[in-house]
């Protein structure tokens, strides 16, 4: 298993975009996941996407995925057409900074999985036009697409060899599905694997993004997850994704370094 350590900038979210890029490179990461919201804010404040590309090159960082596409999974009619306008803008933005994929996030509420599958297939078509492919995400705290099984059913119905899924131990745990399902997903269809851990308290059903902790500091079966990925010959990025406001208060350089050390410790001991 050839792991490339990746830094999701949510881990130091309050920092300016260019600082996030420099910090990730200096800490020793080789990949970085950026957010469309940061890219948009950077441009609105007088920067450019060309600035971002130069900063990535200077820091030696590749961008496996950008986050995220919203509003597409449960919409129809005019609302769907409006959502697709934003989808195209976000895809173009991600493509222009060199990303190969962009994460397609599900809606929070109830959604018809057949509708979501049709809409995801449509995203794949748009992605081909632009040059960047959407990766299906499940979120453990949403009502419908909260487990691996839900996202994979959408990927499978798309009947497209470039349809992929995003893995995330926190969301596997929070969604309540069986960890064993990971074993049935071809590693070649995993776009990126987010990496994090969860505490024992509060109870699973009450945990939120802010409760995430460094890999190894919680109780999730991360070593088993790594062994499964290794067995499947996963060759993608392992991306530190934390939204913990306590970490946001700390020195962002130290948070980035600590996160990388803890990821390596889990991987090397698996």
C-alpha positions in Angstrom: 0.0 0.0 0.0 1.6 3.2 -1.2 0.2 5.9 1.1 0.5 9.5 0.2 -0.2 11.7 3.2 -2.6 14.5 2.5 -3.8 17.5 4.4 -7.4 18.6 4.4 -7.4 22.3 5.2 -10.5 22.0 7.4 -8.0 20.9 10.1 -6.8 24.5 10.4 -9.9 26.1 8.9 -9.6 29.7 10.3 -6.2 30.3 8.5 -6.0 32.1 5.2 -5.8 29.9 2.1 -2.2 30.7 1.2 -1.0 30.0 4.8 -2.8 26.7 4.7 -0.9 25.7 1.6 2.5 26.8 3.0 1.9 25.1 6.3 0.9 21.8 4.6 4.1 21.8 2.5 6.4 22.7 5.3 4.9 20.0 7.5 5.8 17.3 5.0 2.5 16.5 3.2 2.6 15.8 -0.5 -1.1 16.3 -1.1 -3.7 18.9 0.0 -7.5 19.0 -0.2 -8.8 22.5 -0.7 -12.3 23.9 -0.4 -14.3 25.7 -3.0 -15.3 28.2 -0.4 -11.7 29.1 0.3 -10.9 29.4 -3.4 -13.9 31.7 -3.9 -13.0 33.9 -0.9 -9.4 34.2 -2.1 -10.5 35.4 -5.5 -13.1 37.8 -4.0 -10.3 39.3 -1.9 -8.2 40.2 -4.9 -6.3 37.0 -5.4 -6.4 34.6 -8.3 -6.4 30.9 -9.0 -3.1 31.4 -10.7 -1.7 32.5 -7.3 -3.0 29.2 -5.8 -1.4 27.1 -8.5 2.0 28.8 -8.0 1.7 28.3 -4.2 0.9 24.7 -4.7 3.9 24.2 -7.0 6.2 26.1 -4.6 5.1 23.8 -1.8 5.3 20.6 -3.8 1.7 19.8 -3.3 -0.8 17.9 -5.5 -4.6 18.3 -5.2 -6.4 15.0 -5.3 -9.8 16.5 -4.6 -11.6 19.7 -3.9 -14.6 20.1 -1.6 -17.5 20.2 -2.5 -20.5 20.1 -4.7 -23.8 20.8 -2.9 -27.5 21.0 -3.8 -27.4 18.4 -6.6 -28.6 15.1 -5.0 -32.3 15.9 -4.1 -33.3 18.6 -6.6 -35.4 18.6 -9.7 -36.7 21.2 -12.2 -35.6 24.8 -11.8 -33.9 24.2 -8.4 -31.8 21.5 -10.1 -30.8 23.7 -13.0 -29.7 26.4 -10.5 -27.8 23.8 -8.5 -26.0 22.7 -11.7 -24.9 26.2 -12.4 -23.0 26.2 -9.1 -21.8 22.7 -9.8 -20.2 23.8 -13.1 -18.6 26.8 -11.4 -17.1 24.7 -8.6 -15.9 22.1 -11.0 -14.2 24.6 -13.2 -12.6 26.2 -10.2 -11.2 22.9 -9.1 -10.0 21.9 -12.6 -8.1 25.2 -12.9 -6.0 24.4 -9.8 -5.1 21.0 -11.1 -7.5 18.7 -9.1 -8.5 15.4 -10.7 -11.7 15.0 -8.6 -14.2 17.0 -6.7 -16.3 15.7 -3.8 -20.1 15.5 -4.3 -21.7 15.9 -0.9 -25.2 14.6 -0.2 -28.1 16.8 1.2 -28.8 16.7 4.9 -32.4 15.5 4.6 -34.3 12.6 3.1 -33.5 11.9 -0.5 -34.7 9.3 -3.1 -31.6 7.2 -3.8 -32.7 6.5 -7.4 -33.0 10.3 -8.0 -29.6 10.8 -6.4 -28.1 8.1 -8.7 -29.6 9.8 -11.8 -28.3 13.2 -10.6 -24.9 11.8 -9.8 -24.7 10.2 -13.3 -25.5 13.7 -14.7 -22.6 15.1 -12.6 -20.2 12.6 -14.2 -21.3 13.8 -17.6 -20.6 17.4 -16.7 -17.3 16.5 -15.1 -16.2 14.8 -18.4 -17.0 18.0 -20.2 -14.9 20.1 -17.8 -12.1 17.6 -17.1 -12.7 16.7 -13.4 -14.8 13.8 -12.0 -17.1 13.9 -9.0 -16.6 11.5 -6.1 -19.6 10.4 -4.1 -19.5 11.2 -0.4 -21.6 9.8 2.5 -22.1 11.8 5.7 -22.8 9.9 8.9 -25.1 12.6 10.3 -27.4 13.1 7.4 -30.8 11.4 7.1 -30.4 9.2 4.0 -26.9 9.0 2.5 -25.2 8.2 5.7 -23.5 4.9 5.2 -21.0 3.3 2.7 -23.9 1.2 1.4 -25.9 4.3 0.5 -23.1 6.0 -1.4 -22.0 2.8 -3.1 -25.6 2.1 -4.4 -25.5 5.5 -6.1 -22.0 4.8 -7.5 -23.1 1.4 -8.7 -26.3 2.7 -10.4 -24.2 5.3 -12.3 -22.7 2.4 -14.2 -19.6 4.4 -14.9 -16.0 3.1 -14.4 -15.0 6.6 -13.2 -17.6 6.8 -10.5 -15.9 6.7 -7.1 -16.6 7.0 -3.4 -15.0 8.9 -0.5 -14.1 7.0 2.6 -14.0 8.5 6.1 -13.8 6.6 9.4 -15.7 9.2 11.3 -18.6 8.9 8.9 -18.5 5.1 8.9 -18.8 5.3 12.7 -21.3 8.1 12.9 -23.6 6.5 10.2 -23.8 3.3 12.2 -23.1 0.9 9.3 -20.9 -2.2 9.5 -17.1 -1.5 9.1 -16.9 -4.8 7.1 -18.6 -3.1 4.2 -15.3 -1.4 3.4 -13.9 -4.8 2.4 -16.4 -5.1 -0.5 -15.5 -1.8 -2.1 -12.7 -2.0 -4.8 -9.8 0.1 -3.8 -9.6 1.5 -7.3 -13.1 3.1 -6.8 -12.0 5.0 -3.7 -11.2 8.6 -4.7 -9.7 9.6 -1.4 -9.7 8.3 2.2 -10.2 11.0 4.9 -8.5 10.1 8.1 -9.6 11.0 11.7 -10.7 9.4 14.9 -13.6 9.7 17.3 -13.9 9.8 21.1 -16.1 7.4 23.1 -18.2 10.3 24.4 -20.6 11.8 23.5 -22.6 8.8 22.2 -22.3 8.0 18.5 -25.7 9.4 17.6 -24.8 12.8 19.1 -21.3 13.2 17.7 -20.7 16.0 15.2 -17.7 17.0 13.0 -16.3 19.1 15.8 -15.9 16.0 17.9 -13.2 14.5 15.6 -9.8 13.9 17.1 -6.3 13.0 15.8 -5.9 9.5 14.4 -5.0 7.2 17.3 -6.5 9.5 20.0 -10.0 7.9 19.8 -11.4 4.4 19.6 -12.1 3.7 15.9 -10.6 0.6 14.3 -8.2 2.6 12.2 -5.5 -0.1 12.0 -8.0 -2.6 10.7 -9.1 0.0 8.2 -5.5 0.4 7.0 -5.1 -3.3 6.7 -8.2 -3.5 4.6 -7.0 -0.7 2.3 -3.6 -2.3 2.1 -5.1 -5.7 1.2 -7.1 -4.0 -1.6 -4.0 -2.3 -3.0 -5.3 1.2 -2.3 -2.9 3.8 -3.8 -4.6 7.1 -3.0 -4.3 9.8 -0.5 -4.8 9.4 3.3 -6.1 12.8 4.2 -6.2 14.3 7.7 -9.6 15.8 8.0 -10.5 17.4 11.4 -13.0 20.1 12.3 -12.1 20.4 15.9 -12.4 24.0 17.2 -9.9 23.2 20.0 -7.2 22.5 17.3 -8.2 25.7 15.5 -7.1 27.6 18.6 -3.6 26.1 18.5 -0.5 26.8 16.4 -1.6 25.6 13.0 2.0 24.5 12.1 2.0 22.3 15.2 -1.4 20.9 14.4 -0.3 20.0 10.9 2.9 18.3 12.2 1.2 16.5 15.0 -1.5 15.2 12.6 1.1 13.8 10.2 3.0 12.1 13.0 -0.1 10.5 14.3 -1.3 9.3 10.9 2.2 7.7 10.3 2.1 6.1 13.6 -1.3 4.4 12.9 -0.2 3.3 9.4 3.2 2.0 10.4 1.8 0.0 13.3 -1.1 -1.5 11.3 
